[in-house]
Each structure stands twice: as structure tokens, then as C-alpha cells.
Amino acid sequence: QVQLVESGGGLVQAGGSLRLSCAASGLTFSSYGMGWFRQAPGKERVFVGGISRSGGGIYYADSVKGRFTVSRDNAKKTAYLQMNSLKPEDTAVYYCAADPSGTAYVPKKYAYWGQGTQVTVSS
């Protein structure tokens, strides 16, 4: 059974940094695109960034370009989201997700989800 477990969330001041990790099991990690989504209170879950199975394709939402970096380590079966220059509007629950198509480009193709980790950015 596929499991995605996020870690690394927490409380940080505006301008600070956090790195989220997503440990995967129960799937051939190197065949899956990996992505990050977030959901703020009262809002829909939205795409933040994704990385293709080979790492050759990396995509970001406009709101995080230049501040967030998605990466992956296929040997460790782990995906990462490095978040720098955090803003209060980045406050949300962050979810890791796996895309069996491998592309990580189409949000609707993500089929497996983690439980989420809370990120709170204080002003």
C-alpha cells in the first residue's frame, strides 16, 4: 500500500525558511512524479510545485517561483520542498502527492496523498 509521510512543518517568522520532506513507501518511487500542494483555511487545495520522475521537469505555481524549490532523491525515496523567504500568506497545510504518470505537471493526475503537515508563518 502506498504511503506518503510528510515532515518538517512548523512555525516560522516571515522571511524564514523551512524544508519539508516526503518519505514514500509501497510504490516504485522513481516511476512517479512527485508534487506538493497546500490548503489554507477556508480555501481549496492548490498546486505548489512538482518534479517529474527523472527530475528533468520541475514546475512551480507563480506564487512561489523564486522562493520554493522542489527536489527528490530517488535512492532515498524522498521528495523535498525547500521554502525560503516565507510570507504569512504561505500559511497552510502542505501535502505531498504522487503522480503515477510520472510527469508531475497535471494536478488531476496525482493519485496518492500524504496526511499533510502544517506550516505557519507569523508576521
MIDO-713440 format. One line per field, with one value per residue (C-alpha): chain; x, y, z; residue number from 1. Coordinates in Angstrom, 1 decimal. Layout:
! residues N
kette c(A/...) .
px c(X/...) .
py c(Y/...) .
pz c(Z/...) .
nr c(NUM/...) .
END
This chain:
! residues 123
kette c(A/A/A/A/A/A/A/A/A/A/A/A/A/A/A/A/A/A/A/A/A/A/A/A/A/A/A/A/A/A/A/A/A/A/A/A/A/A/A/A/A/A/A/A/A/A/A/A/A/A/A/A/A/A/A/A/A/A/A/A/A/A/A/A/A/A/A/A/A/A/A/A/A/A/A/A/A/A/A/A/A/A/A/A/A/A/A/A/A/A/A/A/A/A/A/A/A/A/A/A/A/A/A/A/A/A/A/A/A/A/A/A/A/A/A/A/A/A/A/A/A/A/A) .
px c(0.0/1.3/2.2/3.5/4.6/5.4/7.6/9.3/6.4/6.2/6.0/8.5/8.7/8.2/11.4/12.5/12.9/11.6/12.3/9.6/10.3/8.0/9.1/7.4/6.8/4.8/5.5/8.3/9.3/11.5/8.4/6.3/6.1/6.1/4.4/3.4/0.1/-1.2/-4.5/-5.1/-8.1/-11.3/-9.6/-9.2/-6.1/-3.8/-0.7/2.6/5.3/6.1/9.1/9.0/10.1/13.6/13.9/14.2/10.9/10.2/7.1/6.0/3.0/3.6/3.1/6.2/8.6/12.0/11.3/10.5/12.5/11.2/13.7/13.9/16.3/15.2/17.6/16.1/12.5/12.1/10.8/11.6/10.2/12.7/10.8/12.7/11.6/8.4/5.4/2.3/0.2/2.2/0.5/-1.3/-1.3/1.2/0.5/2.9/1.4/2.5/1.6/1.7/2.0/5.5/5.1/4.1/2.7/-1.1/-2.6/-5.5/-3.1/-1.9/-3.4/-1.7/-1.6/0.1/-1.7/-0.3/1.9/1.1/3.2/2.5/4.3/4.0/4.3) .
py c(0.0/3.4/5.7/9.2/10.8/14.5/16.1/19.4/21.7/24.2/27.8/30.3/34.0/35.9/35.8/32.5/29.1/25.5/22.3/19.7/16.1/13.4/9.8/7.3/3.6/1.0/2.3/2.3/5.9/6.5/5.9/8.6/12.3/14.0/17.1/19.5/21.1/23.4/24.3/27.4/27.7/28.2/27.8/25.0/22.9/24.3/23.1/24.5/22.6/19.3/17.3/14.6/11.1/11.7/15.2/16.7/18.6/20.9/23.1/25.8/27.9/31.6/32.5/30.5/30.9/32.0/31.2/27.5/24.6/21.1/18.2/14.5/11.7/8.5/6.4/7.6/7.5/11.0/14.3/17.7/21.2/23.9/27.1/30.3/33.9/32.7/35.0/34.9/34.0/30.8/29.6/26.3/22.6/21.2/17.9/15.6/13.7/11.1/11.1/7.7/9.2/10.4/13.9/15.9/18.5/17.9/18.3/16.0/13.1/12.9/9.7/9.3/11.8/12.2/13.3/16.9/19.0/22.4/25.4/28.6/31.9/34.7/38.3) .
pz c(0.0/-0.9/2.0/1.8/5.1/5.3/7.9/8.6/9.1/11.9/12.9/11.4/11.2/7.9/5.9/7.4/5.8/6.2/4.4/4.0/3.4/2.0/2.6/0.2/0.5/-1.3/-4.7/-7.3/-6.3/-9.4/-11.7/-10.1/-10.4/-7.0/-6.1/-3.3/-2.7/0.0/1.5/3.5/5.9/4.0/0.7/-1.9/-2.1/-4.8/-6.6/-5.3/-7.3/-8.8/-10.1/-12.8/-12.2/-13.6/-12.1/-15.5/-15.3/-12.4/-12.2/-9.8/-9.0/-9.8/-6.2/-5.1/-8.0/-6.9/-3.3/-3.2/-4.6/-5.3/-5.4/-5.0/-4.0/-5.8/-3.8/-0.5/-1.9/-0.6/-2.1/-0.7/-0.7/0.3/1.3/1.6/2.1/3.7/3.9/6.1/3.0/2.7/5.9/5.0/5.4/2.9/1.2/-0.7/-3.6/-6.1/-9.8/-11.5/-14.9/-13.9/-15.3/-12.2/-14.5/-14.3/-10.8/-11.6/-12.3/-8.7/-7.2/-3.8/-1.0/2.4/5.5/5.4/7.6/9.0/8.0/9.9/9.0/11.5/10.6) .
nr c(1/2/3/4/5/6/7/8/9/10/11/12/13/14/15/16/17/18/19/20/21/22/23/24/25/26/27/28/29/30/31/32/33/34/35/36/37/38/39/40/41/42/43/44/45/46/47/48/49/50/51/52/53/54/55/56/57/58/59/60/61/62/63/64/65/66/67/68/69/70/71/72/73/74/75/76/77/78/79/80/81/82/83/84/85/86/87/88/89/90/91/92/93/94/95/96/97/98/99/100/101/102/103/104/105/106/107/108/109/110/111/112/113/114/115/116/117/118/119/120/121/122/123) .
END
